[in-house]
Amino acid sequence: MSDDSERLRGFLYEKIAQRKKRMHPEHSPRFNHDMQLGIDCYEWVIGKIDVNKIPFERLERIIIATIKDLEKRKDNAMVRTDTDNLWTKSSMGFVCHICHKK
């Protein structure tokens, strides 16, 4: 695993920990759900690094392709699952931004 992949993994684990700390039963269910969607997204990226052994250089292309796929569904954003997809798109865009900065 490359140093860039290791740094990204560490960064994403930190973001997951931050989001988990922000979740609380007294928050609105939607807020907690949005936090969990972000966590799921970061865990998906970590899985691509760990399980699929995708090199850091290809990771950004995969994330961009996933974002484009989610973008195609934005016209149906009135449906709950599609708004969830847009939130995931936002998290994926953030990860892509981090990859690009490396």
TIRO-2110 file (N, C-alpha, C; in Angstrom, 1 decimal):
// TIRO-2110
0.8, -1.2, 0.0, N, 1, A
0.0, 0.0, 0.0, CA, 1, A
0.9, 1.2, 0.0, C, 1, A
0.6, 2.2, -0.8, N, 2, A
1.4, 3.4, -0.9, CA, 2, A
1.2, 4.3, 0.3, C, 2, A
2.2, 5.2, 0.4, N, 3, A
2.1, 6.2, 1.5, CA, 3, A
0.9, 7.1, 1.4, C, 3, A
0.5, 7.5, 0.1, N, 4, A
-0.7, 8.3, -0.1, CA, 4, A
-1.9, 7.5, 0.4, C, 4, A
-2.0, 6.2, 0.1, N, 5, A
-3.2, 5.4, 0.5, CA, 5, A
-3.2, 5.4, 2.0, C, 5, A
-2.1, 5.2, 2.6, N, 6, A
-2.0, 5.1, 4.1, CA, 6, A
-2.5, 6.4, 4.7, C, 6, A
-2.0, 7.5, 4.2, N, 7, A
-2.4, 8.8, 4.7, CA, 7, A
-3.9, 9.0, 4.5, C, 7, A
-4.4, 8.7, 3.4, N, 8, A
-5.9, 8.8, 3.1, CA, 8, A
-6.7, 8.0, 4.1, C, 8, A
-6.3, 6.7, 4.3, N, 9, A
-6.9, 5.8, 5.2, CA, 9, A
-7.0, 6.5, 6.6, C, 9, A
-5.8, 6.9, 7.1, N, 10, A
-5.8, 7.6, 8.4, CA, 10, A
-6.7, 8.8, 8.5, C, 10, A
-6.7, 9.6, 7.5, N, 11, A
-7.5, 10.8, 7.4, CA, 11, A
-9.0, 10.4, 7.5, C, 11, A
-9.4, 9.4, 6.7, N, 12, A
-10.8, 9.0, 6.7, CA, 12, A
-11.2, 8.4, 8.0, C, 12, A
-10.3, 7.6, 8.7, N, 13, A
-10.7, 7.1, 10.0, CA, 13, A
-10.9, 8.2, 11.0, C, 13, A
-10.1, 9.3, 10.9, N, 14, A
-10.3, 10.4, 11.7, CA, 14, A
-11.6, 11.1, 11.5, C, 14, A
-12.0, 11.2, 10.2, N, 15, A
-13.3, 11.8, 9.9, CA, 15, A
-14.4, 10.9, 10.4, C, 15, A
-14.3, 9.6, 10.3, N, 16, A
-15.3, 8.7, 10.8, CA, 16, A
-15.5, 8.9, 12.3, C, 16, A
-14.4, 9.0, 13.0, N, 17, A
-14.4, 9.2, 14.5, CA, 17, A
-15.1, 10.5, 14.8, C, 17, A
-14.8, 11.5, 14.1, N, 18, A
-15.4, 12.8, 14.3, CA, 18, A
-16.9, 12.8, 14.1, C, 18, A
-17.3, 12.1, 13.0, N, 19, A
-18.8, 12.0, 12.7, CA, 19, A
-19.5, 11.2, 13.8, C, 19, A
-18.8, 10.1, 14.2, N, 20, A
-19.5, 9.3, 15.3, CA, 20, A
-19.6, 10.0, 16.6, C, 20, A
-18.7, 10.9, 16.9, N, 21, A
-18.8, 11.8, 18.1, CA, 21, A
-20.0, 12.7, 18.0, C, 21, A
-20.2, 13.2, 16.7, N, 22, A
-21.3, 14.2, 16.5, CA, 22, A
-22.7, 13.5, 16.6, C, 22, A
-22.8, 12.2, 16.4, N, 23, A
-24.1, 11.5, 16.4, CA, 23, A
-24.5, 11.3, 17.9, C, 23, A
-25.8, 11.6, 18.1, N, 24, A
-26.3, 11.5, 19.5, CA, 24, A
-27.8, 11.2, 19.4, C, 24, A
-28.4, 10.4, 20.3, N, 25, A
-29.8, 10.1, 20.2, CA, 25, A
-30.7, 11.3, 20.3, C, 25, A
-30.2, 12.4, 21.0, N, 26, A
-31.0, 13.6, 21.1, CA, 26, A
-31.0, 14.5, 19.8, C, 26, A
-30.1, 14.2, 18.9, N, 27, A
-30.1, 14.9, 17.6, CA, 27, A
-31.3, 14.4, 16.8, C, 27, A
-31.7, 15.1, 15.8, N, 28, A
-32.8, 14.7, 14.9, CA, 28, A
-32.3, 13.4, 14.2, C, 28, A
-33.3, 12.5, 13.9, N, 29, A
-33.0, 11.3, 13.2, CA, 29, A
-32.3, 11.6, 11.8, C, 29, A
-32.7, 12.7, 11.2, N, 30, A
-32.2, 13.0, 9.9, CA, 30, A
-30.7, 13.4, 10.0, C, 30, A
-30.4, 14.2, 11.0, N, 31, A
-29.0, 14.6, 11.2, CA, 31, A
-28.1, 13.3, 11.4, C, 31, A
-28.6, 12.4, 12.3, N, 32, A
-27.8, 11.2, 12.6, CA, 32, A
-27.7, 10.3, 11.3, C, 32, A
-28.8, 10.3, 10.6, N, 33, A
-28.8, 9.5, 9.3, CA, 33, A
-27.7, 10.1, 8.3, C, 33, A
-27.7, 11.4, 8.2, N, 34, A
-26.8, 12.1, 7.3, CA, 34, A
-25.3, 11.8, 7.8, C, 34, A
-25.1, 11.8, 9.1, N, 35, A
-23.8, 11.5, 9.6, CA, 35, A
-23.4, 10.1, 9.3, C, 35, A
-24.3, 9.2, 9.4, N, 36, A
-24.1, 7.8, 9.1, CA, 36, A
-23.8, 7.6, 7.6, C, 36, A
-24.5, 8.3, 6.7, N, 37, A
-24.3, 8.2, 5.3, CA, 37, A
-22.8, 8.6, 5.0, C, 37, A
-22.3, 9.7, 5.6, N, 38, A
-21.0, 10.1, 5.4, CA, 38, A
-20.0, 9.0, 5.9, C, 38, A
-20.3, 8.4, 7.0, N, 39, A
-19.4, 7.3, 7.5, CA, 39, A
-19.4, 6.2, 6.6, C, 39, A
-20.6, 5.8, 6.1, N, 40, A
-20.7, 4.7, 5.1, CA, 40, A
-19.9, 5.0, 3.9, C, 40, A
-19.9, 6.2, 3.4, N, 41, A
-19.1, 6.6, 2.2, CA, 41, A
-17.6, 6.5, 2.5, C, 41, A
-17.2, 7.0, 3.6, N, 42, A
-15.8, 6.9, 4.0, CA, 42, A
-15.3, 5.5, 4.1, C, 42, A
-16.2, 4.6, 4.7, N, 43, A
-15.9, 3.2, 4.8, CA, 43, A
-15.8, 2.5, 3.5, C, 43, A
-16.7, 3.0, 2.6, N, 44, A
-16.6, 2.4, 1.2, CA, 44, A
-15.3, 2.7, 0.6, C, 44, A
-14.8, 3.9, 0.7, N, 45, A
-13.5, 4.3, 0.1, CA, 45, A
-12.4, 3.5, 0.8, C, 45, A
-12.4, 3.3, 2.1, N, 46, A
-11.4, 2.5, 2.8, CA, 46, A
-11.5, 1.1, 2.3, C, 46, A
-12.7, 0.6, 2.1, N, 47, A
-12.8, -0.8, 1.5, CA, 47, A
-12.2, -0.9, 0.2, C, 47, A
-12.3, 0.1, -0.6, N, 48, A
-11.7, 0.1, -2.0, CA, 48, A
-10.2, 0.0, -1.8, C, 48, A
-9.6, 0.7, -0.8, N, 49, A
-8.2, 0.6, -0.6, CA, 49, A
-7.8, -0.7, 0.0, C, 49, A
-8.5, -1.2, 1.1, N, 50, A
-8.1, -2.3, 1.8, CA, 50, A
-8.5, -3.7, 1.1, C, 50, A
-9.7, -3.8, 0.8, N, 51, A
-10.3, -5.0, 0.3, CA, 51, A
-9.9, -5.2, -1.2, C, 51, A
-10.3, -4.2, -2.0, N, 52, A
-10.1, -4.3, -3.4, CA, 52, A
-8.6, -4.0, -3.9, C, 52, A
-7.8, -3.5, -2.9, N, 53, A
-6.4, -3.2, -3.2, CA, 53, A
-6.3, -2.2, -4.4, C, 53, A
-7.2, -1.2, -4.5, N, 54, A
-7.1, -0.3, -5.6, CA, 54, A
-6.0, 0.7, -5.3, C, 54, A
-5.1, 0.9, -6.2, N, 55, A
-4.0, 1.9, -6.0, CA, 55, A
-4.6, 3.3, -5.9, C, 55, A
-3.9, 4.1, -5.1, N, 56, A
-4.3, 5.5, -4.9, CA, 56, A
-4.5, 6.2, -6.2, C, 56, A
-3.7, 5.9, -7.2, N, 57, A
-3.7, 6.6, -8.5, CA, 57, A
-5.1, 6.3, -9.2, C, 57, A
-5.7, 5.2, -9.0, N, 58, A
-6.9, 4.8, -9.6, CA, 58, A
-8.1, 5.2, -8.8, C, 58, A
-7.9, 5.4, -7.5, N, 59, A
-9.0, 5.7, -6.6, CA, 59, A
-9.8, 7.0, -7.0, C, 59, A
-9.1, 8.0, -7.4, N, 60, A
-9.8, 9.2, -7.8, CA, 60, A
-10.7, 9.0, -9.0, C, 60, A
-10.3, 8.2, -9.9, N, 61, A
-11.1, 7.9, -11.1, CA, 61, A
-12.4, 7.2, -10.7, C, 61, A
-12.2, 6.2, -9.8, N, 62, A
-13.4, 5.4, -9.4, CA, 62, A
-14.4, 6.3, -8.7, C, 62, A
-13.9, 7.2, -7.8, N, 63, A
-14.8, 8.1, -7.1, CA, 63, A
-15.5, 9.1, -8.1, C, 63, A
-14.8, 9.6, -9.0, N, 64, A
-15.4, 10.5, -10.0, CA, 64, A
-16.5, 9.7, -10.8, C, 64, A
-16.2, 8.5, -11.2, N, 65, A
-17.2, 7.7, -11.9, CA, 65, A
-18.4, 7.5, -11.0, C, 65, A
-18.2, 7.2, -9.7, N, 66, A
-19.3, 7.0, -8.8, CA, 66, A
-20.1, 8.3, -8.7, C, 66, A
-19.5, 9.5, -8.6, N, 67, A
-20.2, 10.8, -8.5, CA, 67, A
-21.0, 11.0, -9.7, C, 67, A
-20.4, 10.7, -10.9, N, 68, A
-21.2, 10.9, -12.2, CA, 68, A
-22.4, 10.0, -12.2, C, 68, A
-22.3, 8.8, -11.7, N, 69, A
-23.5, 7.9, -11.6, CA, 69, A
-24.5, 8.5, -10.7, C, 69, A
-24.1, 9.0, -9.5, N, 70, A
-25.1, 9.6, -8.6, CA, 70, A
-25.7, 10.9, -9.2, C, 70, A
-24.9, 11.6, -9.9, N, 71, A
-25.4, 12.9, -10.6, CA, 71, A
-26.5, 12.6, -11.5, C, 71, A
-26.5, 11.4, -12.2, N, 72, A
-27.5, 11.1, -13.2, CA, 72, A
-28.9, 10.9, -12.5, C, 72, A
-28.8, 10.6, -11.2, N, 73, A
-30.1, 10.3, -10.4, CA, 73, A
-30.6, 11.6, -9.7, C, 73, A
-30.0, 12.7, -9.8, N, 74, A
-30.4, 13.9, -9.0, CA, 74, A
-31.7, 14.4, -9.4, C, 74, A
-32.2, 14.1, -10.6, N, 75, A
-33.5, 14.6, -11.0, CA, 75, A
-34.6, 14.0, -10.2, C, 75, A
-34.4, 12.9, -9.6, N, 76, A
-35.4, 12.2, -8.8, CA, 76, A
-35.2, 12.5, -7.3, C, 76, A
-34.6, 13.6, -7.0, N, 77, A
-34.2, 13.9, -5.6, CA, 77, A
-35.3, 14.1, -4.6, C, 77, A
-36.5, 14.1, -5.1, N, 78, A
-37.7, 14.1, -4.2, CA, 78, A
-37.9, 12.8, -3.5, C, 78, A
-37.3, 11.8, -4.0, N, 79, A
-37.5, 10.4, -3.4, CA, 79, A
-36.4, 10.3, -2.3, C, 79, A
-36.7, 9.8, -1.1, N, 80, A
-35.7, 9.8, 0.0, CA, 80, A
-34.4, 9.1, -0.4, C, 80, A
-34.5, 8.0, -1.0, N, 81, A
-33.2, 7.3, -1.3, CA, 81, A
-32.3, 8.1, -2.2, C, 81, A
-33.0, 8.9, -3.1, N, 82, A
-32.2, 9.7, -4.0, CA, 82, A
-31.6, 10.9, -3.3, C, 82, A
-32.2, 11.4, -2.3, N, 83, A
-31.6, 12.5, -1.6, CA, 83, A
-30.4, 12.0, -0.8, C, 83, A
-30.6, 10.7, -0.3, N, 84, A
-29.4, 10.1, 0.3, CA, 84, A
-28.3, 9.9, -0.6, C, 84, A
-28.6, 9.6, -1.9, N, 85, A
-27.5, 9.5, -2.9, CA, 85, A
-26.8, 10.8, -3.1, C, 85, A
-27.6, 11.9, -3.0, N, 86, A
-26.9, 13.2, -3.2, CA, 86, A
-26.0, 13.5, -2.0, C, 86, A
-26.4, 13.1, -0.8, N, 87, A
-25.6, 13.4, 0.3, CA, 87, A
-24.3, 12.5, 0.2, C, 87, A
-24.4, 11.3, -0.3, N, 88, A
-23.3, 10.5, -0.5, CA, 88, A
-22.4, 11.1, -1.6, C, 88, A
-23.0, 11.7, -2.6, N, 89, A
-22.2, 12.4, -3.7, CA, 89, A
-21.4, 13.5, -3.1, C, 89, A
-22.0, 14.2, -2.1, N, 90, A
-21.2, 15.3, -1.5, CA, 90, A
-20.0, 14.7, -0.7, C, 90, A
-20.2, 13.6, 0.0, N, 91, A
-19.1, 13.0, 0.8, CA, 91, A
-18.1, 12.5, -0.2, C, 91, A
-18.5, 11.9, -1.3, N, 92, A
-17.6, 11.3, -2.3, CA, 92, A
-16.8, 12.5, -2.9, C, 92, A
-17.4, 13.6, -3.2, N, 93, A
-16.7, 14.7, -3.7, CA, 93, A
-15.7, 15.2, -2.8, C, 93, A
-16.0, 15.2, -1.5, N, 94, A
-15.0, 15.6, -0.5, CA, 94, A
-13.8, 14.7, -0.5, C, 94, A
-14.0, 13.4, -0.6, N, 95, A
-12.9, 12.4, -0.6, CA, 95, A
-12.1, 12.7, -1.9, C, 95, A
-12.7, 12.9, -3.0, N, 96, A
-12.1, 13.1, -4.3, CA, 96, A
-11.2, 14.4, -4.2, C, 96, A
-11.7, 15.4, -3.5, N, 97, A
-11.0, 16.6, -3.3, CA, 97, A
-9.7, 16.4, -2.5, C, 97, A
-9.8, 15.6, -1.5, N, 98, A
-8.7, 15.2, -0.7, CA, 98, A
-7.6, 14.4, -1.5, C, 98, A
-8.1, 13.5, -2.3, N, 99, A
-7.2, 12.7, -3.2, CA, 99, A
-6.5, 13.6, -4.1, C, 99, A
-7.2, 14.6, -4.7, N, 100, A
-6.6, 15.5, -5.7, CA, 100, A
-5.5, 16.4, -5.0, C, 100, A
-5.7, 16.7, -3.7, N, 101, A
-4.7, 17.6, -3.1, CA, 101, A
-3.4, 16.9, -2.7, C, 101, A
-3.4, 15.5, -2.8, N, 102, A
-2.2, 14.8, -2.4, CA, 102, A
-1.1, 14.9, -3.4, C, 102, A
END
